[in-house]
Amino acid sequence: MIKVLLFAKLQEEAGVHEIELEGSGRTVQSVKEQLVQEYRLPSLETSMAAINEEFVKEEDIVSPGDTVAFIPPISGG
Amino acid sequence: MDERRFEITDQPISVEEVTRKVTRRECGAIATFIGTVRELTEGKRTLKLEYEAYKPMAVKMFAEIEREVKEKWPDAALAITHRIGVLEISDAAVVIAVSTPHRKAAYEANEYVMERIKQIVPIWKKEYWDDGTAWIGDQLEQVPYRKAVKKEGEADD
């Protein structure tokens, strides 16, 4: 299982903060595609991804047990 | 310095406390920045703000920013506290304290830290207006978001 975390606008669009997905050896991109299919998530396109709290690219591989966070444009400060 | 110099809190921030964390005998300057909640943005009146953070990653990114600061200003010490939850007008959302032996580096490093927070730290603010709400992203801040994430070894923009 992989844990997916959604924040801010993405969380509002999905209606949930946390989602569990099946699958191993899949890319961040494939996780995004599944989320778009199941939740639509218009803000996912402009979001960054992080695996285990480190920014990653879409072609990076997600392993079982990983936490994948999708980070819409930030606005701290 | 084993106390936590990088914090996300849902409580009001004590500027004194953040400043104390970087106070050292060898420093001759401490620059403290306080980011506050602004009422008017391009004529639109903010009623309040709500901040959310991906806490553990935000703290990691603060530490990453510290590594960058140490490369540029080896003698600098840094502490950052960012508040989350609902904030009213003029509340402090973030406090950054930088101490250095001489003042120029303290000013420069402090500004650098704020710029980087806006680029790589997963914190979001939601604006509440009379006529609605919105999560704010970098579209208003003019930050090249995707370019902002530097991998180790990559050069500055």
gemmi code that builds the backbone of each chain (N, CA, C; Angstrom):
import gemmi

chains = {
    "A": [
        ("MET", (0.837, -1.196, 0.000), (0.000, 0.000, 0.000), (0.878, 1.254, 0.000)),
        ("ILE", (0.379, 2.261, -0.665), (1.038, 3.553, -0.550), (0.032, 4.553, 0.006)),
        ("LYS", (0.553, 5.472, 0.790), (-0.310, 6.485, 1.401), (-0.186, 7.776, 0.598)),
        ("VAL", (-1.334, 8.340, 0.238), (-1.340, 9.592, -0.509), (-1.897, 10.691, 0.398)),
        ("LEU", (-1.189, 11.810, 0.479), (-1.657, 12.953, 1.274), (-2.002, 14.119, 0.348)),
        ("LEU", (-3.119, 14.743, 0.626), (-3.558, 15.905, -0.151), (-3.714, 17.102, 0.782)),
        ("PHE", (-3.373, 18.275, 0.279), (-3.404, 19.470, 1.121), (-4.168, 20.608, 0.454)),
        ("ALA", (-4.601, 21.537, 1.292), (-5.174, 22.807, 0.849), (-6.262, 22.588, -0.210)),
        ("LYS", (-6.104, 23.222, -1.376), (-7.133, 23.140, -2.423), (-7.369, 21.699, -2.879)),
        ("LEU", (-6.280, 20.943, -2.974), (-6.417, 19.540, -3.393), (-7.265, 18.741, -2.417)),
        ("GLN", (-7.052, 19.003, -1.151), (-7.824, 18.310, -0.119), (-9.305, 18.669, -0.239)),
        ("GLU", (-9.571, 19.930, -0.499), (-10.969, 20.348, -0.667), (-11.592, 19.694, -1.896)),
        ("GLU", (-10.823, 19.611, -2.969), (-11.353, 19.004, -4.190), (-11.652, 17.516, -3.998)),
        ("ALA", (-10.786, 16.834, -3.254), (-10.968, 15.394, -3.045), (-11.978, 15.111, -1.936)),
        ("GLY", (-12.094, 16.034, -1.006), (-12.957, 15.809, 0.152), (-12.301, 14.951, 1.223)),
        ("VAL", (-11.061, 14.562, 0.986), (-10.319, 13.786, 1.990), (-8.862, 14.261, 2.025)),
        ("HIS", (-8.204, 13.995, 3.159), (-6.800, 14.375, 3.316), (-5.874, 13.214, 2.946)),
        ("GLU", (-6.360, 11.992, 3.199), (-5.488, 10.825, 3.076), (-6.177, 9.722, 2.282)),
        ("ILE", (-5.445, 9.103, 1.356), (-5.991, 8.033, 0.524), (-4.971, 6.893, 0.506)),
        ("GLU", (-5.442, 5.660, 0.578), (-4.539, 4.509, 0.442), (-4.723, 3.901, -0.944)),
        ("LEU", (-3.609, 3.629, -1.611), (-3.673, 3.038, -2.948), (-2.848, 1.762, -2.986)),
        ("GLU", (-3.252, 0.866, -3.883), (-2.486, -0.363, -4.117), (-1.358, -0.063, -5.106)),
        ("GLY", (-0.462, -1.006, -5.169), (0.502, -0.927, -6.258), (1.912, -0.710, -5.790)),
        ("SER", (2.848, -1.348, -6.506), (4.251, -1.115, -6.217), (4.971, -0.917, -7.534)),
        ("GLY", (6.098, -0.251, -7.470), (6.893, -0.028, -8.664), (6.213, 0.876, -9.676)),
        ("ARG", (5.276, 1.644, -9.236), (4.616, 2.563, -10.162), (5.201, 3.964, -10.020)),
        ("THR", (4.990, 4.768, -11.033), (5.559, 6.111, -10.996), (4.588, 7.079, -10.311)),
        ("VAL", (5.123, 8.221, -9.948), (4.299, 9.298, -9.401), (3.218, 9.671, -10.425)),
        ("GLN", (3.628, 9.674, -11.690), (2.680, 10.017, -12.760), (1.481, 9.071, -12.768)),
        ("SER", (1.731, 7.773, -12.568), (0.618, 6.812, -12.606), (-0.294, 7.000, -11.396)),
        ("VAL", (0.287, 7.394, -10.265), (-0.537, 7.704, -9.084), (-1.428, 8.908, -9.393)),
        ("LYS", (-0.838, 9.911, -10.026), (-1.619, 11.103, -10.392), (-2.777, 10.736, -11.306)),
        ("GLU", (-2.475, 9.883, -12.293), (-3.523, 9.512, -13.248), (-4.682, 8.797, -12.554)),
        ("GLN", (-4.344, 7.910, -11.615), (-5.407, 7.206, -10.890), (-6.244, 8.191, -10.063)),
        ("LEU", (-5.559, 9.156, -9.440), (-6.288, 10.126, -8.612), (-7.218, 10.993, -9.468)),
        ("VAL", (-6.737, 11.360, -10.648), (-7.581, 12.170, -11.534), (-8.821, 11.375, -11.957)),
        ("GLN", (-8.605, 10.092, -12.252), (-9.743, 9.244, -12.627), (-10.762, 9.129, -11.509)),
        ("GLU", (-10.275, 8.933, -10.288), (-11.189, 8.649, -9.186), (-11.733, 9.910, -8.504)),
        ("TYR", (-10.958, 10.983, -8.522), (-11.366, 12.184, -7.767), (-11.413, 13.457, -8.605)),
        ("ARG", (-11.023, 13.344, -9.870), (-10.958, 14.500, -10.764), (-9.800, 15.464, -10.437)),
        ("LEU", (-9.872, 16.159, -9.331), (-8.755, 16.969, -8.839), (-8.135, 17.923, -9.871)),
        ("PRO", (-8.855, 18.955, -10.272), (-8.306, 19.913, -11.244), (-6.980, 20.548, -10.806)),
        ("SER", (-6.752, 20.654, -9.497), (-5.518, 21.310, -9.031), (-4.299, 20.406, -9.072)),
        ("LEU", (-4.504, 19.118, -9.421), (-3.356, 18.201, -9.407), (-2.327, 18.571, -10.472)),
        ("GLU", (-2.815, 19.108, -11.575), (-1.933, 19.451, -12.692), (-0.844, 20.437, -12.278)),
        ("THR", (-1.180, 21.383, -11.426), (-0.206, 22.406, -11.017), (0.480, 22.060, -9.699)),
        ("SER", (0.312, 20.828, -9.240), (0.888, 20.448, -7.945), (2.246, 19.779, -8.107)),
        ("MET", (3.069, 19.939, -7.078), (4.333, 19.208, -6.990), (4.085, 17.920, -6.219)),
        ("ALA", (5.022, 16.980, -6.335), (4.902, 15.735, -5.577), (6.092, 15.566, -4.648)),
        ("ALA", (5.840, 14.920, -3.525), (6.917, 14.559, -2.601), (6.732, 13.106, -2.197)),
        ("ILE", (7.845, 12.378, -2.112), (7.804, 11.031, -1.543), (8.572, 11.082, -0.233)),
        ("ASN", (7.913, 10.635, 0.824), (8.528, 10.624, 2.157), (9.187, 11.973, 2.475)),
        ("GLU", (8.440, 13.030, 2.172), (8.817, 14.407, 2.556), (9.982, 14.991, 1.767)),
        ("GLU", (10.284, 14.391, 0.620), (11.297, 14.981, -0.271), (10.641, 15.209, -1.633)),
        ("PHE", (10.886, 16.382, -2.228), (10.332, 16.646, -3.551), (10.863, 15.621, -4.558)),
        ("VAL", (9.977, 15.179, -5.440), (10.377, 14.219, -6.483), (9.804, 14.664, -7.823)),
        ("LYS", (10.242, 13.955, -8.867), (9.720, 14.225, -10.199), (8.664, 13.179, -10.557)),
        ("GLU", (7.915, 13.468, -11.618), (6.779, 12.602, -11.966), (7.209, 11.208, -12.380)),
        ("GLU", (8.428, 11.075, -12.899), (8.871, 9.754, -13.356), (9.500, 8.934, -12.216)),
        ("ASP", (9.606, 9.499, -11.041), (10.181, 8.756, -9.918), (9.240, 7.634, -9.466)),
        ("ILE", (9.847, 6.580, -8.905), (9.102, 5.361, -8.556), (8.633, 5.410, -7.096)),
        ("VAL", (7.383, 4.990, -6.906), (6.812, 4.907, -5.561), (6.887, 3.457, -5.094)),
        ("SER", (7.396, 3.246, -3.880), (7.515, 1.886, -3.340), (6.451, 1.659, -2.271)),
        ("PRO", (6.111, 0.382, -2.019), (5.137, 0.091, -0.965), (5.603, 0.693, 0.367)),
        ("GLY", (4.672, 1.262, 1.102), (5.024, 1.877, 2.379), (5.361, 3.352, 2.263)),
        ("ASP", (5.553, 3.812, 1.023), (5.878, 5.231, 0.837), (4.665, 6.121, 1.108)),
        ("THR", (4.955, 7.334, 1.522), (3.927, 8.368, 1.610), (4.152, 9.357, 0.477)),
        ("VAL", (3.162, 9.478, -0.381), (3.252, 10.408, -1.510), (2.373, 11.608, -1.195)),
        ("ALA", (2.963, 12.789, -1.178), (2.178, 13.999, -0.906), (2.092, 14.830, -2.169)),
        ("PHE", (0.902, 15.329, -2.454), (0.746, 16.258, -3.570), (0.559, 17.653, -3.011)),
        ("ILE", (1.386, 18.550, -3.531), (1.565, 19.868, -2.930), (1.148, 20.932, -3.936)),
        ("PRO", (-0.052, 21.472, -3.785), (-0.462, 22.555, -4.683), (0.411, 23.789, -4.448)),
        ("PRO", (0.367, 24.760, -5.351), (1.211, 25.941, -5.187), (1.141, 26.494, -3.763)),
        ("ILE", (2.326, 26.747, -3.224), (2.420, 27.086, -1.798), (2.292, 28.589, -1.595)),
        ("SER", (2.043, 28.993, -0.372), (1.847, 30.421, -0.081), (2.154, 30.717, 1.368)),
        ("GLY", (3.297, 30.188, 1.840), (3.709, 30.470, 3.215), (4.246, 31.879, 3.348)),
        ("GLY", (4.480, 32.265, 4.586), (5.077, 33.574, 4.850), (4.030, 34.629, 5.128)),
    ],
    "B": [
        ("MET", (23.209, 24.014, 20.534), (21.820, 24.439, 20.323), (20.956, 23.213, 20.035)),
        ("ASP", (20.462, 22.559, 21.048), (19.665, 21.363, 20.784), (18.163, 21.666, 20.805)),
        ("GLU", (17.790, 22.908, 21.114), (16.362, 23.232, 21.095), (15.904, 23.322, 19.639)),
        ("ARG", (14.601, 23.240, 19.441), (14.088, 23.211, 18.083), (14.078, 24.612, 17.489)),
        ("ARG", (14.914, 24.797, 16.502), (15.009, 26.122, 15.874), (14.025, 26.279, 14.723)),
        ("PHE", (13.429, 25.175, 14.300), (12.457, 25.239, 13.202), (11.132, 24.672, 13.683)),
        ("GLU", (10.133, 25.521, 13.723), (8.863, 25.094, 14.311), (7.671, 25.535, 13.478)),
        ("ILE", (6.640, 24.677, 13.511), (5.312, 25.029, 13.025), (4.417, 24.984, 14.257)),
        ("THR", (3.692, 26.059, 14.528), (2.895, 26.108, 15.747), (1.492, 26.640, 15.470)),
        ("ASP", (0.535, 26.201, 16.281), (-0.811, 26.781, 16.173), (-1.037, 27.842, 17.243)),
        ("GLN", (0.044, 28.241, 17.905), (-0.036, 29.258, 18.957), (0.593, 30.567, 18.459)),
        ("PRO", (0.217, 31.713, 19.072), (0.889, 32.970, 18.711), (2.405, 32.843, 18.869)),
        ("ILE", (3.148, 33.501, 17.960), (4.608, 33.378, 17.961), (5.217, 34.455, 18.854)),
        ("SER", (6.165, 34.049, 19.671), (6.922, 35.012, 20.464), (8.194, 35.397, 19.704)),
        ("VAL", (8.252, 36.647, 19.270), (9.427, 37.128, 18.531), (10.678, 37.001, 19.404)),
        ("GLU", (10.495, 37.330, 20.668), (11.599, 37.258, 21.628), (12.188, 35.848, 21.711)),
        ("GLU", (11.290, 34.890, 21.737), (11.700, 33.496, 21.862), (12.492, 33.044, 20.620)),
        ("VAL", (11.997, 33.400, 19.431), (12.696, 33.014, 18.200), (14.056, 33.702, 18.151)),
        ("THR", (14.091, 34.960, 18.545), (15.337, 35.721, 18.535), (16.365, 35.127, 19.512)),
        ("ARG", (15.853, 34.701, 20.662), (16.741, 34.152, 21.693), (17.489, 32.919, 21.179)),
        ("LYS", (16.827, 32.160, 20.300), (17.434, 30.916, 19.817), (18.687, 31.146, 18.986)),
        ("VAL", (18.850, 32.344, 18.421), (20.042, 32.601, 17.596), (21.017, 33.545, 18.287)),
        ("THR", (20.700, 33.927, 19.504), (21.587, 34.851, 20.227), (22.841, 34.111, 20.680)),
        ("ARG", (24.002, 34.634, 20.252), (25.282, 33.995, 20.572), (26.301, 35.074, 20.898)),
        ("ARG", (27.280, 34.724, 21.692), (28.291, 35.707, 22.083), (29.070, 36.210, 20.873)),
        ("GLU", (29.230, 35.354, 19.850), (30.063, 35.741, 18.704), (29.293, 36.550, 17.659)),
        ("CYS", (28.000, 36.777, 17.869), (27.287, 37.555, 16.859), (27.180, 39.023, 17.269)),
        ("GLY", (27.272, 39.890, 16.245), (27.134, 41.323, 16.492), (25.854, 41.865, 15.904)),
        ("ALA", (25.069, 40.990, 15.279), (23.831, 41.434, 14.640), (22.811, 40.311, 14.657)),
        ("ILE", (21.573, 40.683, 14.931), (20.454, 39.758, 14.752), (19.406, 40.492, 13.927)),
        ("ALA", (19.080, 39.937, 12.762), (17.999, 40.494, 11.944), (16.763, 39.624, 12.162)),
        ("THR", (15.671, 40.292, 12.542), (14.423, 39.565, 12.783), (13.367, 40.050, 11.803)),
        ("PHE", (12.761, 39.109, 11.106), (11.683, 39.445, 10.175), (10.372, 38.901, 10.726)),
        ("ILE", (9.331, 39.736, 10.682), (8.005, 39.300, 11.109), (7.062, 39.459, 9.932)),
        ("GLY", (6.533, 38.361, 9.452), (5.530, 38.408, 8.384), (4.152, 38.470, 9.026)),
        ("THR", (3.384, 39.509, 8.688), (2.095, 39.712, 9.350), (0.941, 39.605, 8.356)),
        ("VAL", (-0.250, 39.425, 8.886), (-1.436, 39.296, 8.042), (-1.872, 40.686, 7.578)),
        ("ARG", (-1.893, 40.863, 6.246), (-2.211, 42.154, 5.650), (-3.711, 42.236, 5.373)),
        ("GLU", (-4.295, 43.395, 5.666), (-5.737, 43.540, 5.473), (-6.095, 43.755, 4.003)),
        ("LEU", (-5.333, 44.619, 3.305), (-5.712, 44.986, 1.943), (-4.683, 44.466, 0.938)),
        ("THR", (-5.165, 43.721, -0.059), (-4.326, 43.281, -1.165), (-4.995, 43.724, -2.453)),
        ("GLU", (-4.345, 44.644, -3.138), (-4.898, 45.212, -4.367), (-6.363, 45.614, -4.172)),
        ("GLY", (-6.616, 46.282, -3.067), (-7.944, 46.838, -2.823), (-8.944, 45.868, -2.218)),
        ("LYS", (-8.584, 44.594, -2.153), (-9.517, 43.597, -1.618), (-9.263, 43.418, -0.122)),
        ("ARG", (-10.346, 43.442, 0.652), (-10.204, 43.413, 2.101), (-10.241, 41.986, 2.645)),
        ("THR", (-9.125, 41.588, 3.274), (-9.047, 40.279, 3.912), (-9.689, 40.358, 5.290)),
        ("LEU", (-10.541, 39.394, 5.601), (-11.160, 39.343, 6.931), (-10.273, 38.571, 7.901)),
        ("LYS", (-9.751, 37.437, 7.424), (-8.823, 36.615, 8.210), (-8.127, 35.656, 7.263)),
        ("LEU", (-7.105, 34.994, 7.754), (-6.382, 33.995, 6.966), (-6.380, 32.684, 7.724)),
        ("GLU", (-6.308, 31.597, 6.949), (-6.111, 30.296, 7.574), (-4.882, 29.662, 6.941)),
        ("TYR", (-3.939, 29.245, 7.769), (-2.732, 28.586, 7.263), (-2.773, 27.098, 7.566)),
        ("GLU", (-2.268, 26.334, 6.586), (-2.141, 24.895, 6.758), (-0.719, 24.510, 6.370)),
        ("ALA", (-0.171, 23.487, 6.990), (1.191, 23.048, 6.659), (1.252, 21.530, 6.588)),
        ("TYR", (2.156, 21.043, 5.742), (2.566, 19.637, 5.800), (3.742, 19.654, 6.763)),
        ("LYS", (3.395, 19.499, 8.033), (4.328, 19.835, 9.112), (5.713, 19.195, 9.015)),
        ("PRO", (5.794, 17.849, 8.971), (7.140, 17.265, 9.008), (7.991, 17.685, 7.811)),
        ("MET", (7.343, 17.824, 6.644), (8.113, 18.234, 5.470), (8.493, 19.704, 5.569)),
        ("ALA", (7.610, 20.525, 6.113), (7.923, 21.949, 6.261), (9.160, 22.131, 7.145)),
        ("VAL", (9.221, 21.383, 8.230), (10.375, 21.498, 9.132), (11.649, 21.021, 8.423)),
        ("LYS", (11.522, 19.951, 7.630), (12.676, 19.485, 6.838), (13.142, 20.553, 5.855)),
        ("MET", (12.202, 21.232, 5.237), (12.561, 22.268, 4.262), (13.214, 23.467, 4.952)),
        ("PHE", (12.759, 23.783, 6.171), (13.447, 24.837, 6.936), (14.916, 24.450, 7.133)),
        ("ALA", (15.148, 23.180, 7.458), (16.524, 22.713, 7.666), (17.314, 22.762, 6.357)),
        ("GLU", (16.627, 22.463, 5.241), (17.276, 22.564, 3.934), (17.688, 24.019, 3.653)),
        ("ILE", (16.797, 24.942, 3.975), (17.111, 26.366, 3.780), (18.305, 26.752, 4.656)),
        ("GLU", (18.360, 26.205, 5.857), (19.512, 26.498, 6.722), (20.811, 26.027, 6.066)),
        ("ARG", (20.766, 24.839, 5.436), (21.977, 24.354, 4.755), (22.400, 25.328, 3.657)),
        ("GLU", (21.410, 25.836, 2.924), (21.730, 26.806, 1.870), (22.325, 28.084, 2.468)),
        ("VAL", (21.744, 28.525, 3.574), (22.235, 29.741, 4.235), (23.684, 29.558, 4.685)),
        ("LYS", (23.976, 28.379, 5.245), (25.330, 28.122, 5.755), (26.365, 28.111, 4.625)),
        ("GLU", (25.920, 27.699, 3.421), (26.835, 27.727, 2.285), (27.187, 29.157, 1.910)),
        ("LYS", (26.186, 30.029, 1.964), (26.394, 31.414, 1.544), (26.971, 32.272, 2.653)),
        ("TRP", (26.510, 32.028, 3.876), (26.951, 32.813, 5.031), (27.318, 31.825, 6.146)),
        ("PRO", (28.558, 31.308, 6.106), (28.933, 30.210, 7.016), (28.776, 30.557, 8.504)),
        ("ASP", (28.862, 31.832, 8.845), (28.797, 32.203, 10.259), (27.382, 32.509, 10.745)),
        ("ALA", (26.387, 32.296, 9.885), (25.016, 32.652, 10.267), (24.362, 31.549, 11.102)),
        ("ALA", (23.501, 31.968, 12.024), (22.628, 31.027, 12.743), (21.188, 31.439, 12.474)),
        ("LEU", (20.305, 30.441, 12.365), (18.954, 30.695, 11.876), (17.907, 30.024, 12.758)),
        ("ALA", (16.796, 30.725, 12.973), (15.617, 30.116, 13.605), (14.377, 30.613, 12.870)),
        ("ILE", (13.427, 29.690, 12.652), (12.187, 30.043, 11.959), (11.009, 29.434, 12.721)),
        ("THR", (9.981, 30.232, 12.951), (8.710, 29.681, 13.439), (7.600, 30.180, 12.528)),
        ("HIS", (6.789, 29.252, 12.037), (5.642, 29.623, 11.204), (4.379, 29.187, 11.921)),
        ("ARG", (3.388, 30.073, 11.934), (2.131, 29.743, 12.602), (1.134, 29.162, 11.606)),
        ("ILE", (0.286, 28.250, 12.084), (-0.814, 27.732, 11.266), (-2.134, 27.919, 12.019)),
        ("GLY", (-3.232, 27.642, 11.322), (-4.555, 27.857, 11.909), (-5.111, 29.193, 11.450)),
        ("VAL", (-6.112, 29.669, 12.155), (-6.770, 30.928, 11.766), (-6.032, 32.115, 12.374)),
        ("LEU", (-5.675, 33.087, 11.523), (-4.975, 34.291, 11.978), (-5.790, 35.530, 11.632)),
        ("GLU", (-5.740, 36.489, 12.530), (-6.447, 37.752, 12.317), (-5.485, 38.772, 11.702)),
        ("ILE", (-6.041, 39.890, 11.235), (-5.223, 40.966, 10.661), (-4.140, 41.384, 11.661)),
        ("SER", (-2.926, 41.552, 11.157), (-1.744, 41.973, 11.917), (-1.126, 40.887, 12.791)),
        ("ASP", (-1.730, 39.717, 12.860), (-1.068, 38.614, 13.567), (0.227, 38.248, 12.840)),
        ("ALA", (1.212, 37.783, 13.599), (2.460, 37.325, 12.990), (2.272, 35.908, 12.466)),
        ("ALA", (2.492, 35.734, 11.152), (2.372, 34.405, 10.539), (3.713, 33.682, 10.560)),
        ("VAL", (4.786, 34.457, 10.431), (6.116, 33.843, 10.421), (7.116, 34.790, 11.077)),
        ("VAL", (8.052, 34.215, 11.804), (9.153, 34.992, 12.369), (10.453, 34.285, 11.995)),
        ("ILE", (11.371, 35.057, 11.406), (12.678, 34.549, 10.993), (13.738, 35.352, 11.730)),
        ("ALA", (14.631, 34.681, 12.417), (15.736, 35.373, 13.079), (17.058, 34.812, 12.563)),
        ("VAL", (17.946, 35.724, 12.175), (19.279, 35.348, 11.702), (20.306, 36.135, 12.491)),
        ("SER", (21.276, 35.443, 13.042), (22.374, 36.150, 13.702), (23.672, 35.900, 12.948)),
        ("THR", (24.505, 36.943, 12.885), (25.800, 36.875, 12.210), (26.777, 37.775, 12.964)),
        ("PRO", (28.069, 37.628, 12.695), (29.031, 38.520, 13.350), (28.825, 39.986, 12.951)),
        ("HIS", (28.457, 40.239, 11.667), (28.286, 41.608, 11.184), (26.941, 41.771, 10.498)),
        ("ARG", (26.395, 43.007, 10.481), (24.980, 43.174, 10.171), (24.571, 42.895, 8.726)),
        ("LYS", (25.466, 43.196, 7.765), (25.058, 43.075, 6.362), (24.599, 41.653, 6.046)),
        ("ALA", (25.362, 40.689, 6.517), (25.022, 39.293, 6.251), (23.695, 38.910, 6.911)),
        ("ALA", (23.418, 39.489, 8.069), (22.169, 39.157, 8.770), (20.963, 39.613, 7.954)),
        ("TYR", (21.031, 40.861, 7.433), (19.938, 41.350, 6.571), (19.786, 40.476, 5.330)),
        ("GLU", (20.896, 40.224, 4.678), (20.849, 39.482, 3.403), (20.337, 38.065, 3.607)),
        ("ALA", (20.868, 37.406, 4.611), (20.468, 36.013, 4.842), (18.993, 35.946, 5.223)),
        ("ASN", (18.539, 36.917, 5.999), (17.138, 36.909, 6.421), (16.211, 37.021, 5.206)),
        ("GLU", (16.549, 37.919, 4.300), (15.712, 38.066, 3.100), (15.745, 36.803, 2.238)),
        ("TYR", (16.931, 36.216, 2.141), (17.073, 34.975, 1.374), (16.157, 33.884, 1.943)),
        ("VAL", (16.121, 33.777, 3.262), (15.300, 32.742, 3.917), (13.828, 32.927, 3.571)),
        ("MET", (13.359, 34.176, 3.626), (11.941, 34.410, 3.323), (11.625, 34.042, 1.874)),
        ("GLU", (12.521, 34.410, 0.957), (12.310, 34.054, -0.449), (12.200, 32.541, -0.615)),
        ("ARG", (13.082, 31.821, 0.042), (13.087, 30.362, -0.100), (11.864, 29.726, 0.564)),
        ("ILE", (11.400, 30.303, 1.673), (10.171, 29.775, 2.294), (9.036, 29.831, 1.285)),
        ("LYS", (8.952, 30.928, 0.564), (7.875, 31.086, -0.410), (8.023, 30.153, -1.601)),
        ("GLN", (9.208, 29.565, -1.763), (9.446, 28.678, -2.899), (9.343, 27.191, -2.576)),
        ("ILE", (9.821, 26.779, -1.421), (9.936, 25.320, -1.209), (9.263, 24.774, 0.045)),
        ("VAL", (8.702, 25.601, 0.897), (8.151, 25.064, 2.151), (6.644, 24.834, 2.005)),
        ("PRO", (6.181, 23.586, 2.218), (4.766, 23.278, 1.995), (3.850, 23.855, 3.077)),
        ("ILE", (3.523, 25.130, 2.883), (2.587, 25.847, 3.745), (1.635, 26.597, 2.807)),
        ("TRP", (0.364, 26.594, 3.167), (-0.641, 27.244, 2.312), (-1.478, 28.196, 3.136)),
        ("LYS", (-1.922, 29.278, 2.483), (-2.848, 30.164, 3.181), (-4.154, 30.274, 2.404)),
        ("LYS", (-5.230, 30.359, 3.172), (-6.555, 30.518, 2.595), (-7.057, 31.899, 3.000)),
        ("GLU", (-7.429, 32.671, 1.992), (-7.952, 34.025, 2.242), (-9.451, 33.949, 2.489)),
        ("TYR", (-9.920, 34.697, 3.458), (-11.355, 34.858, 3.703), (-11.718, 36.301, 3.401)),
        ("TRP", (-12.609, 36.496, 2.409), (-13.092, 37.826, 2.070), (-14.587, 37.915, 2.378)),
        ("ASP", (-15.144, 39.111, 2.218), (-16.593, 39.294, 2.350), (-17.359, 38.360, 1.433)),
        ("ASP", (-16.804, 38.212, 0.214), (-17.572, 37.526, -0.831), (-17.016, 36.146, -1.171)),
        ("GLY", (-16.229, 35.576, -0.268), (-15.772, 34.219, -0.563), (-14.433, 33.888, 0.058)),
        ("THR", (-13.901, 32.724, -0.351), (-12.615, 32.271, 0.162), (-11.803, 31.697, -0.991)),
        ("ALA", (-10.488, 31.624, -0.817), (-9.654, 30.953, -1.821), (-8.314, 30.569, -1.219)),
        ("TRP", (-7.864, 29.373, -1.597), (-6.478, 29.004, -1.291), (-5.582, 29.790, -2.235)),
        ("ILE", (-4.575, 30.428, -1.691), (-3.677, 31.248, -2.489), (-2.460, 30.421, -2.878)),
        ("GLY", (-2.061, 30.553, -4.141), (-0.861, 29.853, -4.586), (0.146, 30.843, -5.101)),
        ("ASP", (1.156, 30.336, -5.776), (2.223, 31.226, -6.229), (1.787, 32.117, -7.384)),
        ("GLN", (0.585, 31.896, -7.900), (0.131, 32.736, -9.015), (0.100, 34.215, -8.617)),
        ("LEU", (-0.052, 34.475, -7.332), (-0.066, 35.867, -6.882), (1.311, 36.335, -6.439)),
        ("GLU", (2.186, 35.390, -6.207), (3.495, 35.746, -5.651), (4.574, 35.793, -6.725)),
        ("GLN", (4.237, 35.375, -7.934), (5.193, 35.422, -9.039), (6.415, 34.548, -8.798)),
        ("VAL", (6.234, 33.460, -8.093), (7.357, 32.563, -7.840), (7.358, 31.455, -8.892)),
        ("PRO", (8.487, 31.229, -9.548), (8.556, 30.128, -10.511), (8.600, 28.809, -9.762)),
        ("TYR", (7.428, 28.282, -9.450), (7.306, 27.210, -8.461), (8.103, 25.966, -8.835)),
        ("ARG", (7.910, 25.480, -10.055), (8.572, 24.233, -10.419), (10.087, 24.378, -10.481)),
        ("LYS", (10.524, 25.596, -10.784), (11.975, 25.809, -10.846), (12.560, 26.020, -9.463)),
        ("ALA", (11.679, 26.205, -8.482), (12.156, 26.620, -7.168), (12.768, 25.471, -6.383)),
        ("VAL", (12.448, 24.239, -6.792), (12.938, 23.094, -6.046), (14.303, 22.712, -6.577)),
        ("LYS", (15.313, 22.994, -5.781), (16.661, 22.709, -6.226), (17.100, 21.350, -5.720)),
        ("LYS", (17.663, 20.569, -6.604), (18.300, 19.337, -6.167), (19.731, 19.674, -5.772)),
        ("GLU", (20.318, 18.811, -4.962), (21.687, 19.071, -4.549), (22.592, 19.159, -5.765)),
        ("GLY", (23.486, 20.117, -5.743), (24.441, 20.241, -6.827), (23.981, 21.156, -7.944)),
        ("GLU", (22.692, 21.465, -7.974), (22.222, 22.391, -8.998), (22.542, 23.823, -8.584)),
        ("ALA", (22.753, 24.650, -9.590), (23.136, 26.025, -9.293), (21.911, 26.863, -8.961)),
        ("ASP", (22.154, 28.020, -8.390), (21.076, 28.981, -8.142), (20.508, 29.469, -9.464)),
        ("ASP", (19.286, 29.962, -9.400), (18.688, 30.596, -10.586), (19.456, 31.856, -10.940)),
    ],
}
model = gemmi.Model(1)
for chain_id, residues in chains.items():
    chain = gemmi.Chain(chain_id)
    for i, (resn, *xyz) in enumerate(residues, 1):
        res = gemmi.Residue()
        res.name, res.seqid = resn, gemmi.SeqId(i, " ")
        for name, pos in zip(("N", "CA", "C"), xyz):
            atom = gemmi.Atom()
            atom.name, atom.element = name, gemmi.Element(name[0])
            atom.pos, atom.b_iso = gemmi.Position(*pos), 0.0
            res.add_atom(atom)
        chain.add_residue(res)
    model.add_chain(chain)
structure = gemmi.Structure()
structure.add_model(model)
structure.setup_entities()
